[in-house]
């Protein structure tokens, strides 16, 4: 039997197509939380002319845009931020501190608030923090960098005055230390590819190369849900350079559209907090709607 498609048939198809096209065009698409945050940041930065404006306003801007993320972000001791899951995770959270400092109150608070968290740390220098850290996690006596080998590193030694314990003197000492490549350490020493959080207490200038699309983390199948990164801000000239670096890191991250960033200036440091809005497992762990696209 031969069917003849009349002009009425094609007219009906055209009408159906037009109706669905109009419906698609007039439907208001819901913006994701990340898109709202990203737009908020870009609108704010667009008003700044130079790095001085960035220095004065970046903390307030990221704080005001944070509301769009709808995350349970808490400031822990030692100026560290952490987004706690809204729902219980089916997997054990894993945390790493690169460069354990003398102040481990942040790690201790994290362990108290989320006792199921498995905590690791690295520090090439011996000290009292090693014994304290053992109470909450495992510490490895190595430095972490982009390459493995023996490196010369300047270490600050803090000494209390014997006459007045409130007075502290700082001496710098150069030491040869064992350094492990961060990718090797994460995958071969800790034997994990997924990390709930990593805190960098050291100056890790290669961090942007790790985080961005096609960076070392992505190429090696490593996922990190949230990162605290601290940059020094001691003297004025150095502060300008560091602010410029922080600005570039923020802009690269915003345009990469994978991580949200919160920036805070505390004392002599710039704290940068990154949250992964790209990985489905991270979004599920942090209670972010998994139906949303980053």
C-alpha positions as CSV (number, residue, x, y, z in Angstrom):
1,X,0.0,0.0,0.0
2,X,1.3,3.4,-1.0
3,X,0.8,6.4,1.3
4,X,0.6,9.8,-0.2
5,X,1.7,12.6,2.1
6,X,-0.5,15.6,1.4
7,X,0.3,19.3,1.9
8,X,-1.9,19.1,5.0
9,X,0.5,16.5,6.5
10,X,3.5,18.8,6.0
11,X,1.6,21.8,7.3
12,X,0.8,19.9,10.5
13,X,4.4,19.0,11.0
14,X,5.4,22.6,10.5
15,X,2.8,23.8,13.1
16,X,4.1,21.3,15.7
17,X,7.7,22.4,15.1
18,X,6.8,26.0,15.5
19,X,4.9,25.4,18.7
20,X,7.8,23.5,20.3
21,X,10.3,26.1,19.1
22,X,8.3,28.9,20.7
23,X,7.9,27.0,23.9
24,X,11.7,26.4,24.0
25,X,12.5,30.0,23.4
26,X,10.0,31.3,26.0
27,X,10.9,28.9,28.7
28,X,13.0,30.5,31.4
29,X,16.1,28.4,32.0
30,X,17.1,28.0,35.7
31,X,20.6,29.2,36.4
32,X,22.8,26.9,38.4
33,X,24.2,28.1,41.7
34,X,27.7,28.0,40.1
35,X,26.5,30.2,37.2
36,X,25.0,32.7,39.6
37,X,28.3,32.8,41.5
38,X,30.4,33.1,38.4
39,X,28.3,36.0,37.0
40,X,28.4,37.8,40.4
41,X,32.3,37.6,40.5
42,X,32.7,38.7,36.9
43,X,30.3,41.6,37.4
44,X,32.3,42.8,40.4
45,X,35.7,42.4,38.9
46,X,34.6,44.2,35.8
47,X,34.4,47.4,37.9
48,X,38.1,47.3,39.0
49,X,40.9,49.0,37.2
50,X,44.0,47.6,38.8
51,X,45.5,45.3,41.4
52,X,45.0,47.9,44.1
53,X,41.2,47.8,43.6
54,X,41.5,44.0,43.7
55,X,43.4,44.2,47.0
56,X,40.8,46.5,48.6
57,X,37.6,44.7,47.4
58,X,38.2,41.1,46.7
59,X,37.4,39.8,50.2
60,X,34.1,41.6,50.2
61,X,33.2,40.6,46.7
62,X,33.8,36.8,47.2
63,X,32.0,37.0,50.5
64,X,28.9,38.7,49.0
65,X,28.9,36.3,46.0
66,X,29.2,33.2,48.3
67,X,25.5,33.3,49.1
68,X,24.8,32.0,45.5
69,X,26.7,28.8,46.2
70,X,24.3,27.7,48.9
71,X,27.0,25.7,50.8
72,X,27.6,25.1,54.5
73,X,31.0,26.9,54.5
74,X,32.5,27.2,58.0
75,X,35.7,29.1,59.0
76,X,37.8,26.8,61.1
77,X,40.7,27.7,63.4
78,X,43.9,28.8,61.7
79,X,42.0,30.7,59.0
80,X,40.9,27.6,57.1
81,X,37.5,27.2,55.4
82,X,35.7,24.0,55.0
83,X,32.4,23.1,53.3
84,X,30.7,20.4,55.4
85,X,28.3,17.9,53.6
86,X,24.6,18.6,54.1
87,X,24.0,14.8,53.9
88,X,26.0,11.9,55.2
89,X,28.5,10.7,52.7
90,X,28.7,7.0,51.7
91,X,32.5,7.2,51.5
92,X,35.0,8.2,54.2
93,X,36.2,11.8,53.7
94,X,40.0,12.0,53.2
95,X,41.9,15.2,54.1
96,X,45.6,16.2,53.5
97,X,47.6,19.1,54.9
98,X,50.7,19.9,52.9
99,X,53.1,21.5,55.2
100,X,51.8,20.9,58.7
101,X,52.3,24.0,60.8
102,X,52.8,24.5,64.5
103,X,49.2,25.4,64.8
104,X,47.1,22.3,64.0
105,X,43.9,23.7,65.6
106,X,42.2,23.7,62.2
107,X,42.9,20.0,61.6
108,X,41.8,19.2,65.2
109,X,38.5,21.1,64.7
110,X,37.9,19.3,61.4
111,X,38.4,16.0,63.1
112,X,36.0,17.0,65.9
113,X,33.3,18.2,63.5
114,X,33.7,15.3,61.1
115,X,35.3,12.4,63.2
116,X,35.0,10.0,60.3
117,X,37.5,12.0,58.3
118,X,40.8,10.3,57.5
119,X,43.5,12.9,58.0
120,X,47.1,12.9,56.5
121,X,49.8,15.5,56.7
122,X,53.3,16.3,55.5
123,X,56.1,18.2,57.1
124,X,59.8,17.9,56.4
125,X,60.8,19.4,59.8
126,X,60.7,17.7,63.1
127,X,58.8,19.4,65.9
128,X,56.2,19.2,68.6
129,X,53.4,19.4,66.0
130,X,54.4,15.9,64.8
131,X,53.5,14.4,68.1
132,X,50.3,16.4,68.3
133,X,49.3,15.6,64.7
134,X,49.6,11.9,65.4
135,X,46.6,12.1,67.7
136,X,44.3,13.1,64.8
137,X,46.1,11.6,61.8
138,X,49.2,10.3,60.1
139,X,52.1,12.6,59.2
140,X,54.9,12.0,56.6
141,X,58.3,13.6,57.0
142,X,58.7,14.9,53.5
143,X,58.4,18.1,51.5
144,X,55.9,18.2,48.6
145,X,56.5,19.8,45.2
146,X,56.2,19.2,41.5
147,X,59.3,17.0,41.3
148,X,60.9,14.3,43.5
149,X,64.5,14.7,44.7
150,X,66.7,16.3,47.3
151,X,66.0,20.1,47.6
152,X,67.5,22.9,49.7
153,X,64.8,24.6,51.7
154,X,64.9,27.6,54.0
155,X,63.1,26.8,57.3
156,X,62.1,29.3,59.9
157,X,63.1,28.3,63.4
158,X,61.1,29.8,66.2
159,X,62.8,30.3,69.6
160,X,61.2,31.6,72.8
161,X,63.3,33.9,74.9
162,X,64.4,32.4,78.2
163,X,63.5,35.6,80.0
164,X,60.2,36.3,78.5
165,X,58.2,33.5,76.9
166,X,56.0,36.0,75.1
167,X,58.9,37.1,73.0
168,X,59.8,35.0,70.0
169,X,62.9,35.2,67.8
170,X,63.0,33.8,64.2
171,X,66.0,32.3,62.7
172,X,66.3,31.0,59.1
173,X,68.2,27.8,58.5
174,X,68.9,26.1,55.1
175,X,68.4,22.3,55.0
176,X,68.6,19.5,52.5
177,X,65.2,17.8,52.5
178,X,63.5,15.0,50.7
179,X,60.8,16.2,48.3
180,X,58.2,14.1,46.7
181,X,56.2,14.9,43.6
182,X,52.7,15.7,44.7
183,X,51.1,13.4,42.1
184,X,53.3,10.5,43.1
185,X,52.6,11.2,46.8
186,X,48.8,11.3,46.3
187,X,48.6,8.2,44.1
188,X,51.5,6.0,45.1
189,X,52.1,6.8,48.8
190,X,48.6,7.6,50.0
191,X,47.2,5.4,47.2
192,X,44.1,7.5,46.6
193,X,42.6,9.4,43.7
194,X,39.8,11.2,45.5
195,X,40.3,13.7,48.2
196,X,37.6,15.6,50.1
197,X,40.0,18.4,51.0
198,X,43.7,19.5,50.8
199,X,45.2,22.4,52.7
200,X,48.4,24.0,51.3
201,X,50.3,25.7,54.1
202,X,53.3,26.1,51.8
203,X,53.8,28.5,48.9
204,X,52.7,26.3,46.1
205,X,53.1,28.4,43.0
206,X,52.1,25.6,40.7
207,X,48.6,25.2,42.2
208,X,46.8,26.8,39.2
209,X,48.5,24.3,36.9
210,X,47.2,21.5,39.1
211,X,43.6,22.7,39.3
212,X,42.7,24.0,35.8
213,X,41.3,21.9,33.0
214,X,43.9,19.6,31.5
215,X,46.1,20.3,34.6
216,X,48.1,17.7,36.5
217,X,45.2,16.6,38.7
218,X,42.9,15.9,35.8
219,X,45.5,14.3,33.6
220,X,46.4,11.9,36.4
221,X,42.8,11.1,37.4
222,X,42.9,12.9,40.8
223,X,39.9,14.7,42.2
224,X,40.0,17.2,45.0
225,X,36.6,18.6,46.3
226,X,38.0,21.6,48.2
227,X,41.3,23.3,48.6
228,X,42.7,25.9,51.0
229,X,45.7,27.8,49.6
230,X,47.6,30.3,51.6
231,X,50.0,32.9,50.1
232,X,52.3,35.1,52.1
233,X,51.7,38.9,52.2
234,X,54.5,40.2,54.3
235,X,56.2,43.3,52.8
236,X,54.6,45.9,50.6
237,X,56.5,45.1,47.3
238,X,56.0,41.4,47.8
239,X,52.3,42.1,48.6
240,X,51.8,43.7,45.3
241,X,53.3,40.7,43.5
242,X,51.2,38.3,45.5
243,X,48.0,40.2,45.0
244,X,48.7,40.2,41.2
245,X,49.3,36.4,41.4
246,X,46.1,35.9,43.5
247,X,44.2,38.0,40.9
248,X,45.4,35.8,38.0
249,X,44.6,32.6,39.9
250,X,41.1,33.9,40.6
251,X,40.5,35.0,37.0
252,X,41.8,31.8,35.5
253,X,39.6,29.8,37.9
254,X,36.5,31.9,37.0
255,X,37.0,31.5,33.3
256,X,37.8,27.7,33.7
257,X,34.3,27.3,35.3
258,X,35.1,24.4,37.5
259,X,35.9,25.8,41.0
260,X,34.3,28.5,43.0
261,X,36.7,30.7,45.0
262,X,36.5,32.5,48.4
263,X,39.3,34.9,49.2
264,X,40.1,36.3,52.7
265,X,43.0,38.4,53.9
266,X,44.1,37.6,57.4
267,X,47.2,39.3,58.9
268,X,50.2,38.6,56.6
269,X,48.5,36.0,54.4
270,X,46.0,35.7,51.6
271,X,43.8,32.7,52.0
272,X,42.2,31.2,48.9
273,X,39.4,28.6,49.3
274,X,38.4,26.5,46.2
275,X,35.3,24.3,45.9
276,X,34.9,21.8,43.1
277,X,31.6,22.4,41.3
278,X,32.6,20.2,38.3
279,X,32.9,16.7,39.7
280,X,29.7,14.7,40.3
281,X,31.1,12.9,43.3
282,X,32.2,16.1,45.0
283,X,28.8,17.7,44.3
284,X,27.1,14.7,45.9
285,X,29.4,14.8,48.9
286,X,28.8,18.5,49.5
287,X,25.1,18.2,49.0
288,X,25.1,20.2,45.7
289,X,22.2,19.3,43.3
290,X,23.7,16.6,41.0
291,X,21.2,17.5,38.3
292,X,22.9,20.9,37.9
293,X,25.6,21.3,35.3
294,X,28.6,23.3,36.4
